[in-house]
């Protein structure tokens, strides 16, 4: 895969990864002692990791 495909893949999985993260946090809220008010910073961490991965695959230079 070249750089363009990697970047488009990272952009394509951003939404599903966020939905899985939020769903997991809500499930933890209902099934364990962890409340959503204590676990919401995980969302910020996941967003940051996704941004770092996007920057790891820079778009190819336009000629």
PDBQT receptor file of N, H, CA, C and O in Angstrom, charges set to zero:
ATOM      1  N   UNK A   1       0.838  -1.182   0.000  1.00  0.00    +0.000 N 
ATOM      2  CA  UNK A   1       0.000   0.000   0.000  1.00  0.00    +0.000 C 
ATOM      3  C   UNK A   1       0.878   1.239   0.000  1.00  0.00    +0.000 C 
ATOM      4  O   UNK A   1       1.911   1.276   0.669  1.00  0.00    +0.000 OA
ATOM      5  N   UNK A   2       0.479   2.228  -0.732  1.00  0.00    +0.000 N 
ATOM      6  H   UNK A   2      -0.360   2.199  -1.276  1.00  0.00    +0.000 HD
ATOM      7  CA  UNK A   2       1.259   3.454  -0.732  1.00  0.00    +0.000 C 
ATOM      8  C   UNK A   2       0.703   4.437   0.295  1.00  0.00    +0.000 C 
ATOM      9  O   UNK A   2      -0.270   4.139   0.988  1.00  0.00    +0.000 OA
ATOM     10  N   UNK A   3       1.323   5.601   0.387  1.00  0.00    +0.000 N 
ATOM     11  H   UNK A   3       2.113   5.844  -0.176  1.00  0.00    +0.000 HD
ATOM     12  CA  UNK A   3       0.952   6.586   1.401  1.00  0.00    +0.000 C 
ATOM     13  C   UNK A   3      -0.481   7.066   1.297  1.00  0.00    +0.000 C 
ATOM     14  O   UNK A   3      -1.125   7.318   2.316  1.00  0.00    +0.000 OA
ATOM     15  N   UNK A   4      -0.995   7.197   0.069  1.00  0.00    +0.000 N 
ATOM     16  H   UNK A   4      -0.471   6.992  -0.758  1.00  0.00    +0.000 HD
ATOM     17  CA  UNK A   4      -2.364   7.669  -0.105  1.00  0.00    +0.000 C 
ATOM     18  C   UNK A   4      -3.361   6.669   0.453  1.00  0.00    +0.000 C 
ATOM     19  O   UNK A   4      -4.326   7.057   1.111  1.00  0.00    +0.000 OA
ATOM     20  N   UNK A   5      -3.137   5.374   0.195  1.00  0.00    +0.000 N 
ATOM     21  H   UNK A   5      -2.353   5.059  -0.339  1.00  0.00    +0.000 HD
ATOM     22  CA  UNK A   5      -4.050   4.355   0.692  1.00  0.00    +0.000 C 
ATOM     23  C   UNK A   5      -4.016   4.280   2.209  1.00  0.00    +0.000 C 
ATOM     24  O   UNK A   5      -5.062   4.104   2.835  1.00  0.00    +0.000 OA
ATOM     25  N   UNK A   6      -2.833   4.409   2.821  1.00  0.00    +0.000 N 
ATOM     26  H   UNK A   6      -1.984   4.552   2.312  1.00  0.00    +0.000 HD
ATOM     27  CA  UNK A   6      -2.724   4.385   4.273  1.00  0.00    +0.000 C 
ATOM     28  C   UNK A   6      -3.470   5.557   4.898  1.00  0.00    +0.000 C 
ATOM     29  O   UNK A   6      -4.171   5.388   5.896  1.00  0.00    +0.000 OA
ATOM     30  N   UNK A   7      -3.322   6.744   4.313  1.00  0.00    +0.000 N 
ATOM     31  H   UNK A   7      -2.752   6.881   3.502  1.00  0.00    +0.000 HD
ATOM     32  CA  UNK A   7      -3.998   7.920   4.843  1.00  0.00    +0.000 C 
ATOM     33  C   UNK A   7      -5.503   7.782   4.715  1.00  0.00    +0.000 C 
ATOM     34  O   UNK A   7      -6.232   8.113   5.651  1.00  0.00    +0.000 OA
ATOM     35  N   UNK A   8      -5.983   7.303   3.582  1.00  0.00    +0.000 N 
ATOM     36  H   UNK A   8      -5.391   7.034   2.822  1.00  0.00    +0.000 HD
ATOM     37  CA  UNK A   8      -7.422   7.146   3.405  1.00  0.00    +0.000 C 
ATOM     38  C   UNK A   8      -7.970   6.052   4.320  1.00  0.00    +0.000 C 
ATOM     39  O   UNK A   8      -9.107   6.142   4.783  1.00  0.00    +0.000 OA
ATOM     40  N   UNK A   9      -7.165   5.020   4.582  1.00  0.00    +0.000 N 
ATOM     41  H   UNK A   9      -6.241   4.947   4.206  1.00  0.00    +0.000 HD
ATOM     42  CA  UNK A   9      -7.585   3.981   5.524  1.00  0.00    +0.000 C 
ATOM     43  C   UNK A   9      -7.722   4.559   6.922  1.00  0.00    +0.000 C 
ATOM     44  O   UNK A   9      -8.696   4.269   7.617  1.00  0.00    +0.000 OA
ATOM     45  N   UNK A  10      -6.754   5.378   7.347  1.00  0.00    +0.000 N 
ATOM     46  H   UNK A  10      -5.963   5.614   6.782  1.00  0.00    +0.000 HD
ATOM     47  CA  UNK A  10      -6.816   5.977   8.674  1.00  0.00    +0.000 C 
ATOM     48  C   UNK A  10      -8.034   6.884   8.809  1.00  0.00    +0.000 C 
ATOM     49  O   UNK A  10      -8.678   6.907   9.858  1.00  0.00    +0.000 OA
ATOM     50  N   UNK A  11      -8.349   7.625   7.764  1.00  0.00    +0.000 N 
ATOM     51  H   UNK A  11      -7.826   7.607   6.912  1.00  0.00    +0.000 HD
ATOM     52  CA  UNK A  11      -9.534   8.494   7.803  1.00  0.00    +0.000 C 
ATOM     53  C   UNK A  11     -10.811   7.671   7.798  1.00  0.00    +0.000 C 
ATOM     54  O   UNK A  11     -11.803   8.063   8.414  1.00  0.00    +0.000 OA
ATOM     55  N   UNK A  12     -10.800   6.543   7.115  1.00  0.00    +0.000 N 
ATOM     56  H   UNK A  12      -9.994   6.225   6.615  1.00  0.00    +0.000 HD
ATOM     57  CA  UNK A  12     -11.996   5.705   7.030  1.00  0.00    +0.000 C 
ATOM     58  C   UNK A  12     -12.308   5.006   8.346  1.00  0.00    +0.000 C 
ATOM     59  O   UNK A  12     -13.476   4.784   8.663  1.00  0.00    +0.000 OA
ATOM     60  N   UNK A  13     -11.281   4.656   9.116  1.00  0.00    +0.000 N 
ATOM     61  H   UNK A  13     -10.332   4.836   8.858  1.00  0.00    +0.000 HD
ATOM     62  CA  UNK A  13     -11.553   3.928  10.357  1.00  0.00    +0.000 C 
ATOM     63  C   UNK A  13     -11.746   4.855  11.553  1.00  0.00    +0.000 C 
ATOM     64  O   UNK A  13     -12.069   4.386  12.644  1.00  0.00    +0.000 OA
ATOM     65  N   UNK A  14     -11.556   6.154  11.371  1.00  0.00    +0.000 N 
ATOM     66  H   UNK A  14     -11.294   6.535  10.485  1.00  0.00    +0.000 HD
ATOM     67  CA  UNK A  14     -11.698   7.092  12.485  1.00  0.00    +0.000 C 
ATOM     68  C   UNK A  14     -13.091   7.018  13.111  1.00  0.00    +0.000 C 
ATOM     69  O   UNK A  14     -13.207   6.925  14.333  1.00  0.00    +0.000 OA
ATOM     70  N   UNK A  15     -14.124   7.056  12.318  1.00  0.00    +0.000 N 
ATOM     71  H   UNK A  15     -14.030   7.132  11.326  1.00  0.00    +0.000 HD
ATOM     72  CA  UNK A  15     -15.498   7.011  12.834  1.00  0.00    +0.000 C 
ATOM     73  C   UNK A  15     -15.823   5.708  13.553  1.00  0.00    +0.000 C 
ATOM     74  O   UNK A  15     -16.300   5.733  14.688  1.00  0.00    +0.000 OA
ATOM     75  N   UNK A  16     -15.573   4.566  12.909  1.00  0.00    +0.000 N 
ATOM     76  H   UNK A  16     -15.186   4.545  11.987  1.00  0.00    +0.000 HD
ATOM     77  CA  UNK A  16     -15.851   3.303  13.596  1.00  0.00    +0.000 C 
ATOM     78  C   UNK A  16     -15.072   3.123  14.890  1.00  0.00    +0.000 C 
ATOM     79  O   UNK A  16     -15.610   2.593  15.862  1.00  0.00    +0.000 OA
ATOM     80  N   UNK A  17     -13.814   3.554  14.922  1.00  0.00    +0.000 N 
ATOM     81  H   UNK A  17     -13.377   3.985  14.132  1.00  0.00    +0.000 HD
ATOM     82  CA  UNK A  17     -13.029   3.431  16.153  1.00  0.00    +0.000 C 
ATOM     83  C   UNK A  17     -13.652   4.284  17.253  1.00  0.00    +0.000 C 
ATOM     84  O   UNK A  17     -13.728   3.846  18.401  1.00  0.00    +0.000 OA
ATOM     85  N   UNK A  18     -14.095   5.488  16.924  1.00  0.00    +0.000 N 
ATOM     86  H   UNK A  18     -14.033   5.844  15.991  1.00  0.00    +0.000 HD
ATOM     87  CA  UNK A  18     -14.728   6.348  17.925  1.00  0.00    +0.000 C 
ATOM     88  C   UNK A  18     -16.044   5.748  18.416  1.00  0.00    +0.000 C 
ATOM     89  O   UNK A  18     -16.345   5.811  19.608  1.00  0.00    +0.000 OA
ATOM     90  N   UNK A  19     -16.824   5.172  17.518  1.00  0.00    +0.000 N 
ATOM     91  H   UNK A  19     -16.580   5.121  16.549  1.00  0.00    +0.000 HD
ATOM     92  CA  UNK A  19     -18.092   4.556  17.929  1.00  0.00    +0.000 C 
ATOM     93  C   UNK A  19     -17.854   3.355  18.842  1.00  0.00    +0.000 C 
ATOM     94  O   UNK A  19     -18.579   3.170  19.819  1.00  0.00    +0.000 OA
ATOM     95  N   UNK A  20     -16.857   2.547  18.538  1.00  0.00    +0.000 N 
ATOM     96  H   UNK A  20     -16.267   2.697  17.745  1.00  0.00    +0.000 HD
ATOM     97  CA  UNK A  20     -16.521   1.402  19.386  1.00  0.00    +0.000 C 
ATOM     98  C   UNK A  20     -16.055   1.884  20.758  1.00  0.00    +0.000 C 
ATOM     99  O   UNK A  20     -16.425   1.306  21.780  1.00  0.00    +0.000 OA
ATOM    100  N   UNK A  21     -15.246   2.939  20.781  1.00  0.00    +0.000 N 
ATOM    101  H   UNK A  21     -14.945   3.408  19.950  1.00  0.00    +0.000 HD
ATOM    102  CA  UNK A  21     -14.762   3.480  22.046  1.00  0.00    +0.000 C 
ATOM    103  C   UNK A  21     -15.910   4.002  22.899  1.00  0.00    +0.000 C 
ATOM    104  O   UNK A  21     -15.990   3.693  24.088  1.00  0.00    +0.000 OA
ATOM    105  N   UNK A  22     -16.788   4.782  22.308  1.00  0.00    +0.000 N 
ATOM    106  H   UNK A  22     -16.723   5.033  21.342  1.00  0.00    +0.000 HD
ATOM    107  CA  UNK A  22     -17.920   5.333  23.061  1.00  0.00    +0.000 C 
ATOM    108  C   UNK A  22     -18.842   4.219  23.529  1.00  0.00    +0.000 C 
ATOM    109  O   UNK A  22     -19.317   4.250  24.664  1.00  0.00    +0.000 OA
ATOM    110  N   UNK A  23     -19.102   3.240  22.679  1.00  0.00    +0.000 N 
ATOM    111  H   UNK A  23     -18.716   3.215  21.757  1.00  0.00    +0.000 HD
ATOM    112  CA  UNK A  23     -19.945   2.109  23.072  1.00  0.00    +0.000 C 
ATOM    113  C   UNK A  23     -19.341   1.325  24.222  1.00  0.00    +0.000 C 
ATOM    114  O   UNK A  23     -20.050   0.902  25.135  1.00  0.00    +0.000 OA
ATOM    115  N   UNK A  24     -18.031   1.131  24.178  1.00  0.00    +0.000 N 
ATOM    116  H   UNK A  24     -17.455   1.475  23.436  1.00  0.00    +0.000 HD
ATOM    117  CA  UNK A  24     -17.356   0.417  25.260  1.00  0.00    +0.000 C 
ATOM    118  C   UNK A  24     -17.456   1.199  26.567  1.00  0.00    +0.000 C 
ATOM    119  O   UNK A  24     -17.688   0.613  27.624  1.00  0.00    +0.000 OA
ATOM    120  N   UNK A  25     -17.283   2.509  26.501  1.00  0.00    +0.000 N 
ATOM    121  H   UNK A  25     -17.094   2.985  25.642  1.00  0.00    +0.000 HD
ATOM    122  CA  UNK A  25     -17.379   3.329  27.711  1.00  0.00    +0.000 C 
ATOM    123  C   UNK A  25     -18.790   3.310  28.294  1.00  0.00    +0.000 C 
ATOM    124  O   UNK A  25     -18.952   3.256  29.513  1.00  0.00    +0.000 OA
ATOM    125  N   UNK A  26     -19.799   3.355  27.448  1.00  0.00    +0.000 N 
ATOM    126  H   UNK A  26     -19.668   3.400  26.458  1.00  0.00    +0.000 HD
ATOM    127  CA  UNK A  26     -21.175   3.269  27.952  1.00  0.00    +0.000 C 
ATOM    128  C   UNK A  26     -21.467   1.883  28.536  1.00  0.00    +0.000 C 
ATOM    129  O   UNK A  26     -22.182   1.767  29.532  1.00  0.00    +0.000 OA
ATOM    130  N   UNK A  27     -20.916   0.836  27.920  1.00  0.00    +0.000 N 
ATOM    131  H   UNK A  27     -20.335   0.930  27.111  1.00  0.00    +0.000 HD
ATOM    132  CA  UNK A  27     -21.099  -0.510  28.473  1.00  0.00    +0.000 C 
ATOM    133  C   UNK A  27     -20.434  -0.615  29.838  1.00  0.00    +0.000 C 
ATOM    134  O   UNK A  27     -20.998  -1.205  30.760  1.00  0.00    +0.000 OA
ATOM    135  N   UNK A  28     -19.240  -0.049  29.973  1.00  0.00    +0.000 N 
ATOM    136  H   UNK A  28     -18.782   0.430  29.225  1.00  0.00    +0.000 HD
ATOM    137  CA  UNK A  28     -18.579  -0.032  31.280  1.00  0.00    +0.000 C 
ATOM    138  C   UNK A  28     -19.406   0.745  32.304  1.00  0.00    +0.000 C 
ATOM    139  O   UNK A  28     -19.461   0.374  33.477  1.00  0.00    +0.000 OA
ATOM    140  N   UNK A  29     -20.038   1.808  31.861  1.00  0.00    +0.000 N 
ATOM    141  H   UNK A  29     -19.993   2.109  30.908  1.00  0.00    +0.000 HD
ATOM    142  CA  UNK A  29     -20.869   2.615  32.744  1.00  0.00    +0.000 C 
ATOM    143  C   UNK A  29     -22.020   1.806  33.314  1.00  0.00    +0.000 C 
ATOM    144  O   UNK A  29     -22.380   1.964  34.481  1.00  0.00    +0.000 OA
ATOM    145  N   UNK A  30     -22.599   0.938  32.491  1.00  0.00    +0.000 N 
ATOM    146  H   UNK A  30     -22.307   0.809  31.544  1.00  0.00    +0.000 HD
ATOM    147  CA  UNK A  30     -23.766   0.167  32.925  1.00  0.00    +0.000 C 
ATOM    148  C   UNK A  30     -23.420  -1.140  33.616  1.00  0.00    +0.000 C 
ATOM    149  O   UNK A  30     -24.220  -1.647  34.403  1.00  0.00    +0.000 OA
ATOM    150  N   UNK A  31     -22.241  -1.699  33.340  1.00  0.00    +0.000 N 
ATOM    151  H   UNK A  31     -21.591  -1.286  32.701  1.00  0.00    +0.000 HD
ATOM    152  CA  UNK A  31     -21.923  -3.035  33.844  1.00  0.00    +0.000 C 
ATOM    153  C   UNK A  31     -20.849  -3.082  34.918  1.00  0.00    +0.000 C 
ATOM    154  O   UNK A  31     -20.545  -4.159  35.430  1.00  0.00    +0.000 OA
ATOM    155  N   UNK A  32     -20.271  -1.947  35.270  1.00  0.00    +0.000 N 
ATOM    156  H   UNK A  32     -20.518  -1.072  34.854  1.00  0.00    +0.000 HD
ATOM    157  CA  UNK A  32     -19.193  -1.989  36.258  1.00  0.00    +0.000 C 
ATOM    158  C   UNK A  32     -19.264  -0.755  37.159  1.00  0.00    +0.000 C 
ATOM    159  O   UNK A  32     -20.182   0.060  37.069  1.00  0.00    +0.000 OA
ATOM    160  N   UNK A  33     -18.280  -0.653  38.010  1.00  0.00    +0.000 N 
ATOM    161  H   UNK A  33     -17.534  -1.315  38.084  1.00  0.00    +0.000 HD
ATOM    162  CA  UNK A  33     -18.237   0.468  38.946  1.00  0.00    +0.000 C 
ATOM    163  C   UNK A  33     -17.702   1.741  38.278  1.00  0.00    +0.000 C 
ATOM    164  O   UNK A  33     -17.752   2.815  38.878  1.00  0.00    +0.000 OA
ATOM    165  N   UNK A  34     -17.194   1.635  37.052  1.00  0.00    +0.000 N 
ATOM    166  H   UNK A  34     -17.153   0.762  36.565  1.00  0.00    +0.000 HD
ATOM    167  CA  UNK A  34     -16.671   2.807  36.358  1.00  0.00    +0.000 C 
ATOM    168  C   UNK A  34     -17.808   3.578  35.717  1.00  0.00    +0.000 C 
ATOM    169  O   UNK A  34     -18.548   3.027  34.903  1.00  0.00    +0.000 OA
ATOM    170  N   UNK A  35     -17.957   4.843  36.072  1.00  0.00    +0.000 N 
ATOM    171  H   UNK A  35     -17.356   5.291  36.733  1.00  0.00    +0.000 HD
ATOM    172  CA  UNK A  35     -18.999   5.665  35.466  1.00  0.00    +0.000 C 
ATOM    173  C   UNK A  35     -18.428   6.412  34.266  1.00  0.00    +0.000 C 
ATOM    174  O   UNK A  35     -17.216   6.591  34.144  1.00  0.00    +0.000 OA
ATOM    175  N   UNK A  36     -19.317   6.841  33.391  1.00  0.00    +0.000 N 
ATOM    176  H   UNK A  36     -20.302   6.696  33.490  1.00  0.00    +0.000 HD
ATOM    177  CA  UNK A  36     -18.885   7.554  32.194  1.00  0.00    +0.000 C 
ATOM    178  C   UNK A  36     -18.174   8.848  32.572  1.00  0.00    +0.000 C 
ATOM    179  O   UNK A  36     -17.260   9.284  31.872  1.00  0.00    +0.000 OA
ATOM    180  N   UNK A  37     -18.587   9.456  33.663  1.00  0.00    +0.000 N 
ATOM    181  H   UNK A  37     -19.329   9.102  34.232  1.00  0.00    +0.000 HD
ATOM    182  CA  UNK A  37     -17.947  10.709  34.081  1.00  0.00    +0.000 C 
ATOM    183  C   UNK A  37     -16.489  10.511  34.487  1.00  0.00    +0.000 C 
ATOM    184  O   UNK A  37     -15.725  11.475  34.531  1.00  0.00    +0.000 OA
ATOM    185  N   UNK A  38     -16.096   9.274  34.784  1.00  0.00    +0.000 N 
ATOM    186  H   UNK A  38     -16.717   8.491  34.748  1.00  0.00    +0.000 HD
ATOM    187  CA  UNK A  38     -14.700   8.994  35.131  1.00  0.00    +0.000 C 
ATOM    188  C   UNK A  38     -13.901   8.472  33.942  1.00  0.00    +0.000 C 
ATOM    189  O   UNK A  38     -12.671   8.521  33.962  1.00  0.00    +0.000 OA
ATOM    190  N   UNK A  39     -14.568   7.977  32.914  1.00  0.00    +0.000 N 
ATOM    191  H   UNK A  39     -15.567   7.937  32.897  1.00  0.00    +0.000 HD
ATOM    192  CA  UNK A  39     -13.851   7.342  31.804  1.00  0.00    +0.000 C 
ATOM    193  C   UNK A  39     -13.857   8.159  30.510  1.00  0.00    +0.000 C 
ATOM    194  O   UNK A  39     -13.232   7.743  29.535  1.00  0.00    +0.000 OA
ATOM    195  N   UNK A  40     -14.538   9.300  30.467  1.00  0.00    +0.000 N 
ATOM    196  H   UNK A  40     -15.046   9.638  31.260  1.00  0.00    +0.000 HD
ATOM    197  CA  UNK A  40     -14.613  10.059  29.221  1.00  0.00    +0.000 C 
ATOM    198  C   UNK A  40     -13.255  10.531  28.707  1.00  0.00    +0.000 C 
ATOM    199  O   UNK A  40     -13.135  10.731  27.498  1.00  0.00    +0.000 OA
ATOM    200  N   UNK A  41     -12.224  10.725  29.530  1.00  0.00    +0.000 N 
ATOM    201  H   UNK A  41     -12.321  10.564  30.512  1.00  0.00    +0.000 HD
ATOM    202  CA  UNK A  41     -10.923  11.123  28.959  1.00  0.00    +0.000 C 
ATOM    203  C   UNK A  41     -10.345  10.093  27.978  1.00  0.00    +0.000 C 
ATOM    204  O   UNK A  41      -9.470  10.425  27.179  1.00  0.00    +0.000 OA
ATOM    205  N   UNK A  42     -10.822   8.867  28.036  1.00  0.00    +0.000 N 
ATOM    206  H   UNK A  42     -11.533   8.597  28.685  1.00  0.00    +0.000 HD
ATOM    207  CA  UNK A  42     -10.372   7.849  27.072  1.00  0.00    +0.000 C 
ATOM    208  C   UNK A  42     -10.702   8.301  25.651  1.00  0.00    +0.000 C 
ATOM    209  O   UNK A  42      -9.949   8.006  24.723  1.00  0.00    +0.000 OA
ATOM    210  N   UNK A  43     -11.808   9.007  25.469  1.00  0.00    +0.000 N 
ATOM    211  H   UNK A  43     -12.420   9.246  26.223  1.00  0.00    +0.000 HD
ATOM    212  CA  UNK A  43     -12.185   9.507  24.149  1.00  0.00    +0.000 C 
ATOM    213  C   UNK A  43     -11.109  10.459  23.627  1.00  0.00    +0.000 C 
ATOM    214  O   UNK A  43     -10.729  10.390  22.458  1.00  0.00    +0.000 OA
ATOM    215  N   UNK A  44     -10.622  11.343  24.492  1.00  0.00    +0.000 N 
ATOM    216  H   UNK A  44     -10.931  11.399  25.442  1.00  0.00    +0.000 HD
ATOM    217  CA  UNK A  44      -9.568  12.270  24.081  1.00  0.00    +0.000 C 
ATOM    218  C   UNK A  44      -8.288  11.535  23.730  1.00  0.00    +0.000 C 
ATOM    219  O   UNK A  44      -7.593  11.915  22.787  1.00  0.00    +0.000 OA
ATOM    220  N   UNK A  45      -7.971  10.493  24.472  1.00  0.00    +0.000 N 
ATOM    221  H   UNK A  45      -8.536  10.185  25.238  1.00  0.00    +0.000 HD
ATOM    222  CA  UNK A  45      -6.772   9.703  24.193  1.00  0.00    +0.000 C 
ATOM    223  C   UNK A  45      -6.889   9.011  22.842  1.00  0.00    +0.000 C 
ATOM    224  O   UNK A  45      -5.934   9.002  22.066  1.00  0.00    +0.000 OA
ATOM    225  N   UNK A  46      -8.044   8.437  22.557  1.00  0.00    +0.000 N 
ATOM    226  H   UNK A  46      -8.820   8.445  23.188  1.00  0.00    +0.000 HD
ATOM    227  CA  UNK A  46      -8.250   7.745  21.277  1.00  0.00    +0.000 C 
ATOM    228  C   UNK A  46      -8.177   8.742  20.116  1.00  0.00    +0.000 C 
ATOM    229  O   UNK A  46      -7.588   8.438  19.079  1.00  0.00    +0.000 OA
ATOM    230  N   UNK A  47      -8.765   9.917  20.282  1.00  0.00    +0.000 N 
ATOM    231  H   UNK A  47      -9.244  10.164  21.124  1.00  0.00    +0.000 HD
ATOM    232  CA  UNK A  47      -8.683  10.938  19.231  1.00  0.00    +0.000 C 
ATOM    233  C   UNK A  47      -7.229  11.317  18.984  1.00  0.00    +0.000 C 
ATOM    234  O   UNK A  47      -6.805  11.433  17.834  1.00  0.00    +0.000 OA
ATOM    235  N   UNK A  48      -6.467  11.508  20.047  1.00  0.00    +0.000 N 
ATOM    236  H   UNK A  48      -6.812  11.414  20.981  1.00  0.00    +0.000 HD
ATOM    237  CA  UNK A  48      -5.050  11.842  19.910  1.00  0.00    +0.000 C 
ATOM    238  C   UNK A  48      -4.263  10.750  19.215  1.00  0.00    +0.000 C 
ATOM    239  O   UNK A  48      -3.416  11.037  18.369  1.00  0.00    +0.000 OA
ATOM    240  N   UNK A  49      -4.533   9.497  19.562  1.00  0.00    +0.000 N 
ATOM    241  H   UNK A  49      -5.221   9.264  20.249  1.00  0.00    +0.000 HD
ATOM    242  CA  UNK A  49      -3.839   8.386  18.902  1.00  0.00    +0.000 C 
ATOM    243  C   UNK A  49      -4.183   8.313  17.423  1.00  0.00    +0.000 C 
ATOM    244  O   UNK A  49      -3.314   8.046  16.593  1.00  0.00    +0.000 OA
ATOM    245  N   UNK A  50      -5.440   8.547  17.090  1.00  0.00    +0.000 N 
ATOM    246  H   UNK A  50      -6.147   8.763  17.764  1.00  0.00    +0.000 HD
ATOM    247  CA  UNK A  50      -5.837   8.526  15.680  1.00  0.00    +0.000 C 
ATOM    248  C   UNK A  50      -5.133   9.645  14.908  1.00  0.00    +0.000 C 
ATOM    249  O   UNK A  50      -4.691   9.436  13.778  1.00  0.00    +0.000 OA
ATOM    250  N   UNK A  51      -5.029  10.826  15.515  1.00  0.00    +0.000 N 
ATOM    251  H   UNK A  51      -5.388  10.995  16.432  1.00  0.00    +0.000 HD
ATOM    252  CA  UNK A  51      -4.324  11.931  14.861  1.00  0.00    +0.000 C 
ATOM    253  C   UNK A  51      -2.840  11.613  14.670  1.00  0.00    +0.000 C 
ATOM    254  O   UNK A  51      -2.262  11.930  13.631  1.00  0.00    +0.000 OA
ATOM    255  N   UNK A  52      -2.230  10.990  15.671  1.00  0.00    +0.000 N 
ATOM    256  H   UNK A  52      -2.700  10.733  16.515  1.00  0.00    +0.000 HD
ATOM    257  CA  UNK A  52      -0.821  10.601  15.534  1.00  0.00    +0.000 C 
ATOM    258  C   UNK A  52      -0.632   9.593  14.412  1.00  0.00    +0.000 C 
ATOM    259  O   UNK A  52       0.328   9.688  13.647  1.00  0.00    +0.000 OA
ATOM    260  N   UNK A  53      -1.531   8.636  14.308  1.00  0.00    +0.000 N 
ATOM    261  H   UNK A  53      -2.311   8.559  14.929  1.00  0.00    +0.000 HD
ATOM    262  CA  UNK A  53      -1.427   7.649  13.233  1.00  0.00    +0.000 C 
ATOM    263  C   UNK A  53      -1.623   8.289  11.864  1.00  0.00    +0.000 C 
ATOM    264  O   UNK A  53      -0.968   7.900  10.897  1.00  0.00    +0.000 OA
ATOM    265  N   UNK A  54      -2.529   9.277  11.778  1.00  0.00    +0.000 N 
ATOM    266  H   UNK A  54      -3.060   9.592  12.564  1.00  0.00    +0.000 HD
ATOM    267  CA  UNK A  54      -2.715   9.972  10.506  1.00  0.00    +0.000 C 
ATOM    268  C   UNK A  54      -1.443  10.710  10.103  1.00  0.00    +0.000 C 
ATOM    269  O   UNK A  54      -1.089  10.741   8.925  1.00  0.00    +0.000 OA
ATOM    270  N   UNK A  55      -0.768  11.294  11.062  1.00  0.00    +0.000 N 
ATOM    271  H   UNK A  55      -1.056  11.269  12.020  1.00  0.00    +0.000 HD
ATOM    272  CA  UNK A  55       0.469  12.025  10.760  1.00  0.00    +0.000 C 
ATOM    273  C   UNK A  55       1.619  11.073  10.439  1.00  0.00    +0.000 C 
ATOM    274  O   UNK A  55       2.589  11.471   9.793  1.00  0.00    +0.000 OA
ATOM    275  N   UNK A  56       1.522   9.840  10.877  1.00  0.00    +0.000 N 
ATOM    276  H   UNK A  56       0.734   9.517  11.402  1.00  0.00    +0.000 HD
ATOM    277  CA  UNK A  56       2.574   8.862  10.575  1.00  0.00    +0.000 C 
ATOM    278  C   UNK A  56       2.533   8.462   9.106  1.00  0.00    +0.000 C 
ATOM    279  O   UNK A  56       3.527   7.981   8.563  1.00  0.00    +0.000 OA
ATOM    280  N   UNK A  57       1.387   8.660   8.461  1.00  0.00    +0.000 N 
ATOM    281  H   UNK A  57       0.579   9.050   8.902  1.00  0.00    +0.000 HD
ATOM    282  CA  UNK A  57       1.225   8.340   7.036  1.00  0.00    +0.000 C 
ATOM    283  C   UNK A  57       0.910   9.630   6.282  1.00  0.00    +0.000 C 
ATOM    284  O   UNK A  57      -0.243   9.868   5.923  1.00  0.00    +0.000 OA
ATOM    285  N   UNK A  58       1.912  10.457   6.040  1.00  0.00    +0.000 N 
ATOM    286  H   UNK A  58       2.849  10.264   6.331  1.00  0.00    +0.000 HD
ATOM    287  CA  UNK A  58       1.649  11.746   5.362  1.00  0.00    +0.000 C 
ATOM    288  C   UNK A  58       1.186  11.543   3.923  1.00  0.00    +0.000 C 
ATOM    289  O   UNK A  58       1.526  10.555   3.272  1.00  0.00    +0.000 OA
ATOM    290  N   UNK A  59       0.408  12.497   3.453  1.00  0.00    +0.000 N 
ATOM    291  H   UNK A  59       0.132  13.299   3.982  1.00  0.00    +0.000 HD
ATOM    292  CA  UNK A  59      -0.065  12.448   2.076  1.00  0.00    +0.000 C 
ATOM    293  C   UNK A  59       1.117  12.647   1.137  1.00  0.00    +0.000 C 
ATOM    294  O   UNK A  59       2.028  13.415   1.449  1.00  0.00    +0.000 OA
ATOM    295  N   UNK A  60       1.119  11.968  -0.009  1.00  0.00    +0.000 N 
ATOM    296  H   UNK A  60       0.379  11.344  -0.262  1.00  0.00    +0.000 HD
ATOM    297  CA  UNK A  60       2.227  12.146  -0.949  1.00  0.00    +0.000 C 
ATOM    298  C   UNK A  60       2.228  13.554  -1.525  1.00  0.00    +0.000 C 
ATOM    299  O   UNK A  60       1.178  14.185  -1.643  1.00  0.00    +0.000 OA
ATOM    300  N   UNK A  61       3.402  14.039  -1.881  1.00  0.00    +0.000 N 
ATOM    301  H   UNK A  61       4.255  13.526  -1.786  1.00  0.00    +0.000 HD
ATOM    302  CA  UNK A  61       3.543  15.390  -2.435  1.00  0.00    +0.000 C 
ATOM    303  C   UNK A  61       2.851  15.469  -3.789  1.00  0.00    +0.000 C 
ATOM    304  O   UNK A  61       2.951  14.556  -4.609  1.00  0.00    +0.000 OA
ATOM    305  N   UNK A  62       2.153  16.567  -4.005  1.00  0.00    +0.000 N 
ATOM    306  H   UNK A  62       2.072  17.308  -3.339  1.00  0.00    +0.000 HD
ATOM    307  CA  UNK A  62       1.481  16.808  -5.289  1.00  0.00    +0.000 C 
ATOM    308  C   UNK A  62       2.495  17.399  -6.256  1.00  0.00    +0.000 C 
ATOM    309  O   UNK A  62       3.270  18.284  -5.894  1.00  0.00    +0.000 OA
ATOM    310  N   UNK A  63       2.483  16.902  -7.490  1.00  0.00    +0.000 N 
ATOM    311  H   UNK A  63       1.854  16.183  -7.785  1.00  0.00    +0.000 HD
ATOM    312  CA  UNK A  63       3.430  17.456  -8.472  1.00  0.00    +0.000 C 
ATOM    313  C   UNK A  63       2.715  18.192  -9.565  1.00  0.00    +0.000 C 
ATOM    314  O   UNK A  63       3.354  18.720 -10.475  1.00  0.00    +0.000 OA
TER     315      UNK A  63
